[in-house]
Amino acid sequence: MKNRIQGMVIGFLAAVILSSVIVPSIASVTGTYRQVTVMYDNIKVVANGRLIDESVAGIPINPFMINGVTYIPARAIGEALCDGVTSWDDSTKTLYLGSRYFNANRTYKLSELKYHTALGSNLRHVNEARDSTDTFQKDCLLRDTESIVPNRYIDYSLNKEFSRIEGTYFLQYGSRDSTRKCDLKIWGDGVLLYTFEGMTAGVPPISFSVDVRGVETLKIGFEHRHHGSGAPGVGLGNVTLFP
């Protein structure tokens, strides 16, 4: 877009600067404030032939200029050009306009999503892993054998952009003779969506398909039935998320 709109600011900035003012230079733990002079000149914004309203969700647009560059709230752009999808991730200082993911027309692997719980030495993403039937599973999330922590959990951000998750729950080859049992549980925004109980020796890999429409945060848990030593190594393979 080669118009004079060459920069954007988040909506709260336009709300703070209500007239031509000089903002003091202040050092902040969350960012840096620079001294700027802004100009208001009754600027109007038209997107795809449509005049953007004077306010978006109650937030005034109030376009202004700094050194010949026009600034408007990012939310106004999101509402006008990206189906209203605008979000801010404070942990990474990232502004999202439209989908957070690259292509809404393709499927995704778990490892491509942002996860909230750090992967530990006993919970990891790998390209492939061998299951108890000596078959290699692709695009895996593994919970390895361990003797201290009985349960492991990880949260993924879906941002209500996916409809279904499919995959295979399996016992790792190294635990193929284990008689200990491990359950798989999947939650969507705190609601239990799927459970498979009792993955253990002699149980073949189990396919699953879970409806995740409208889910913001997906939690996956591996729960060991026997508190103490001997948690078997299990995993999810061929995990695919569909838009």
N, C-alpha and C positions, 0 to 999 in steps of 0.2 A: 504494500500500500504506500504509494509514493507521495501522498499528500503531505501537508505540513505536520501530520500526526506522526512524529518520529520518536516519541517517547511516551511512556505511560507511568502513572503512579497509582498506588493502591488507594481505594476510596477514601480512607481516613485522612490522607494528606490534603485532598481538596476540601474536606470538611474543616480541617484545622486552619487552612489559609483562606480566610473569608474576604479579604480585600488586599489591595497592594500593600504589602508589608515587607519589612526586613526581618528575617528570622535569625536570632542570635546563633553563633557557632557554639555548639555544645558537644562534648564527648559523652557517649552513652555506652552502657554495657551491652546494649542490644543493637547498636548501630552508630552512625555518625551523622550529625546534623551540620549542614553547610549554610553559610550566609547567602541568601538569594533574594533578588527583587523580582516579584512576579507582576504581570500586567493582565488585567481583565478588560476585555473589549467586546462584551456581549457575543462571544463566539458561539456559533451553533454547530452541531455535529449531525451529519446525515450519513447513515450507513445503508448501502444497497438501496438508495432512493428513499429511505424512511428516516424522518427526523426523529432523533433520539429525544425522549421526553426530558423535561427539565430536572426530573429526579428519577432514580432507580431504586425501588424498594425503600422509598422514603429518604434516600441519600441524595443531596443535591449534586448535580454534575459539575456546574461551575468551571468550565474549561478556562485555562489561563495559559500565558506564554512566558517562557524564560529564554532570553537570547534568541528569539525567533523560532523556538520549538514549542509546539502546542502540546499541553498535557491535559489528559482527562482521566477520570477514575477507571481503573481496569474493569471494575464490575459493570460499568456501562458498556464497554466493549464486549464483555462476556454475554450480557443480556442481548445485545444487538446482533452479534455475529456468531456466537457459540452456543446457541440454544439455552442461554441463561446459566450455563455451567461455569462458575468461577469459584475457585477455592484457593486458600492460602495454607501452606505447610510451614509452620513456624520453626520446626526442628531443622529443616533444610533451607529455610528462607527462599522457598520456591512458590511462585504464583502460577496457578494452572488456569488456562483459558480453554474451555472445552474439555474433552476427555483427558484424564491423567495419563492414559496409555497411548501408545503410538498409533495404533490402527484398530478401530472398532470392528473391522471386518476380518480379523484373524484370531486364531486361538493363542493362548498363552500358557507358559509353564509356571509352576509355583516359584521357581527361582527368579523369574522375571518380575515378580511382584515385590512391593515394599513390605517387609515384615517388621513387627514391633518388638518381638522377643528375640534377643540375641541368640544366634545358633551357638550351642556349646559343643564341647568335645564329643558329646553323645547324641547330638542332634544336628544333622548336616544335609546339605544338598550335594548330590553327586550326579554325574552324567549317566551312569549305569551301575547296577548291582545285581548279584546273582541270588535268586530265590531258592527256596527249599527243594524245588523240582529241577534244579540245575539249569534254569532258564534265566537269561539276562533281561532285567527290567530297565527301561530307559527313564531319564528325567526323574530321579528319585529323591525323596525325602527320607532319610534314615534315622531311626532311633537305635543306637548300637547297644550291645550287651553292657550292662553295668550292674554294680552291686550296692550302690548307695542311694541314689534318687529313684524312687519307684515310678514316678510319673513325670512326663515331659510335655510341654505345651508350646505352641508357637502361633502368633496372630498375624494374619495377612490383611492388607488393605485392599478391599474390592471396590469401594466407593460407589456401590450400587450399579456397577457397569457390566456385571456378568450375570448370565442366566443359569449356568450349570457348571458343576465340577465333576469330572469323571476320572477314574483311576483304578488301580489294583492295590489291595492290601496284602502284604505277603510276609512270610517268615524268612529271614535271611538264611543263606546257605550254611553259614557257620553255626546257626542255632537250630538246624533241621532236626536234631534229636532231643531238643529241649522239651520237657514236659511242663514247664512253666507257661502261664497264659498271659497274654497281653491284649487289652481291648483298644479298639480305635473309636474315637468319638469326634464328631465334627459339629461345631456350633456356628450359628449365624447371629451376630449381635446379641449373644448371650442365650439364645434359644437352641436347644439340642435338636439338630436336624438329622443326624445319622449315628448309629452305633453298630459296631460288629464286636461281639464278645467271644473271647476264647481262642485267639490265634495261638496255635501250639503245634507240636510235632504231629504230622499226619494230616493237617488241615491244608488243603491246596490254596493257592492265591485266590482272593475273593475280589471280584469286580464290584465297583460301586458307582452310582450316579446320584448326585444330590442337587436339588433345586436351590439356587442361591439368589434368585431374583430379589432385588431390593435390599440385599445384604451390604452393609457398610464394612463390617469387620468379620473375617472368617477366622475361627479358632480351630486348630487341629490338636488333638491330645492323644497320647499313647499312655494308657494306664495299666500298670503291672498288677496282676491279681494277688501276687504273693509278696508282701512287704518283707524286705530283707534281701538276701543275696539271690543272684541267679536270674535277673530280668533278661528275657530273650531279646535278640536283635530282630527288629521288625522294620518294615518300611512301606512307603507308598511309591508305586511305580507308574509310568505312563500317565502321569497326572496332567490333565488338560482342562483349561478353563475356557468356556465359550461365552462370547459377548451376548 
